[in-house]
Amino acid sequence: MAANNPSEKTATDEVDVTSISSILDVLLGVFFGFATPLNPLPTPVIMVGKRIRPGMSARNLTSRIVAALSEEGLQMGDVFSDGPNREAIKIKKTAEKIVEMIQTEALVDVAIDSGAIQITSFGSCPAGPVTAQGSNLLPVGGGGGIR
């Protein structure tokens, strides 16, 4: 079978539909991007971390980009205090538009697997103690905003 290299674009390459190895390479190429998902963050880390994250700011993004470019030897100056620096102003406007679009138009999709939510309740009645257990039967979806 031919080597599968997903980093190279093969839009101009023709696929030999009479060759099983060529067809398998195409199918493997389609699913290769799904083969190595990111490791999920542990739930306690997310629960603690969501309260201490500062959120996005165009000013902070601009400062980080200007600082990174300055470290690379590019003359940038401080767009917030040194007066008009055309390159830094372009970076500032770009950062403002990126943050604005993320905060107003980006979507967050959440999916909760079937059985992931476990419910146990205890109670009592005249006949004695009652225990009930349950879980979500269907996958659940949700949404939220990025801050």
MOSULFEN-V794379 format. One record per pair of residues at least 4 apart in sequence whose C-alpha atoms are under 7 Angstrom apart, sorted by sequence separation. I is the first residue (numbers start at 0). J is the second residue. D is the distance in Angstrom with one decimal. If there is no record, write none. Layout:
i = <I:I>
j = <J:J>
d = <D:D>
//
This chain:
i = <18:19:20:21:22:23:24:25:26:27:30:40:41:42:43:44:45:48:56:57:58:59:60:61:62:63:64:65:66:67:68:69:77:78:84:85:86:87:88:89:90:91:92:93:94:95:96:97:98:99:100:101:111:123:124:16:40:68:69:76:78:100:123:15:16:69:78:122:123:14:122:76:121:122:78:121:65:78:120:121:75:120:75:119:120:119:118:119:118:117:118:117:116:116:0:114:115:3:114:65:113:114:5:113:113:3:113:112:111:112:110:111:61:110:111:61:110:109:110:109:61:108:109:60:108:107:107:57:106:107:57:106:105:57:56:55:102:101:102:55:54>
j = <22:23:24:25:26:27:28:29:30:31:34:44:45:46:47:48:49:52:60:61:62:63:64:65:66:67:68:69:70:71:72:73:81:82:88:89:90:91:92:93:94:95:96:97:98:99:100:101:102:103:104:105:115:127:128:21:45:73:74:81:83:105:128:21:22:75:84:128:129:21:129:84:129:130:87:130:75:88:130:131:86:131:87:131:132:132:132:133:133:133:134:134:134:135:20:134:135:24:135:87:135:136:28:136:137:28:138:138:138:139:138:139:90:139:140:91:140:140:141:141:94:141:142:94:142:142:143:94:143:144:95:144:145:98:98:98:145:145:146:146:146>
d = <6.5:6.1:6.1:6.4:6.3:6.0:6.0:6.3:6.6:5.8:6.7:6.7:6.6:6.2:6.1:5.7:5.8:6.2:6.2:6.0:6.2:6.2:6.3:6.0:6.0:6.1:6.1:6.0:6.2:6.5:6.7:4.9:5.3:6.4:6.1:6.3:6.4:6.1:6.2:6.1:6.1:6.2:6.3:6.2:6.1:6.0:6.0:6.2:6.0:6.0:5.3:4.8:6.6:5.6:6.2:6.9:6.7:5.6:6.0:6.4:6.7:6.8:4.1:6.0:6.3:6.0:6.2:5.8:5.2:6.4:5.0:7.0:5.7:6.4:5.6:4.6:6.3:6.4:5.8:6.5:7.0:5.2:6.1:5.7:6.5:4.4:5.6:6.5:5.1:6.0:5.8:4.6:5.4:5.8:5.2:5.2:6.9:6.4:5.2:6.8:5.7:6.1:6.5:5.4:5.0:6.9:4.7:4.9:5.7:6.8:6.9:5.0:6.2:5.7:6.3:5.2:4.5:5.5:6.5:5.0:6.0:6.0:5.9:6.2:4.8:5.3:5.3:5.1:6.7:6.1:4.7:6.2:6.9:5.8:6.7:6.8:5.6:6.9:6.0:6.3:5.3>
//
